[in-house]
Amino acid sequence: MARWLYMIHSNCADPSREAEFNQWYDQTHIPDVLTTPGFLRAWRFENPKPGPGEGKFVAAYEIESDDIDASLAALMEGVAQRRAQGRSSPLLKVTGRSLYRLTTPARSRAEP
């Protein structure tokens, strides 16, 4: 089964509500996304000095799927359902998306 890294770059639409945005993202959105079949893990990072047009935040999702298009379609369907349930946030402003297929398994410093 192929492994993928899906990255969502984003900003908070209202910087004065960034704490609320981060709480929603970490406690609601990521757990919701991880219910999507094939989505295994998630991480979030913050860029302390984003350049013009760059996202301050990036969420990275590890996915296991032989049909990544179907997996991403399932994600978008779930996002739409949760939006209809009121589980989305108007504070999310996506600035970019990136998708990568794993070519080399993870290694640690101790490995040759």
Secondary structure, 3 states (H helix, E strand, C coil): CCEEEEEEEEEECCHHHHHHHHHHHHHHHHHHHCCCCCEEEEEEEECCCCCCCCCCEEEEEEEECCCHHHHHHHHHHHHHHHHHCCCCCCCEEEEEEEEEECCCCCCCCCCC
